[in-house]
Amino acid sequence: MEQVSIDKNTFKLRHLPEYAGYLLENKLEEFVLVGIRFARELDLPMLKPLSRIPEKELVAMSLESNKKILSALANGTVAAQIEENLNNWIGNKIKGLDRMEVVAEDLTLAYYIRRRTYSHFLYGYTQSAAIQQQVIDDVDYYTSMEELYSLKVYLGIQQEG
């Protein structure tokens, strides 16, 4: 499968960059732990192969990947970060997970978990309902676009497999 290329203008986010910076600077570890908890509550299928990794290492890997994506969201380079992540998946370079172990359910649930995790911390960021809605709109757009690109990669991997 050929490499993914994402136009950097795809992600014109107005309110998410500042919120991502807030999460990165103030809530990173808690953000990761809440995301892992939500994944376990929903029995995310990719957790099964990742169970081979010790818990401490799984958290460290999640901290690293979430730090990268939050940093990219905060500084406006999220298209490049998503591109790198998807190309790592295509190249089977995701530690602890073979690219064929990702199932369709993982995609939908992972992005739902991501939206839920972003929402979980929103009230601590702002009590303004208007700003919260604007952030939610950005999160929905960002995760929907990332899910769309991921689905294309998934289908390409399945066709090769």
Disulfide bonds with the S-S distance in Angstrom:
none
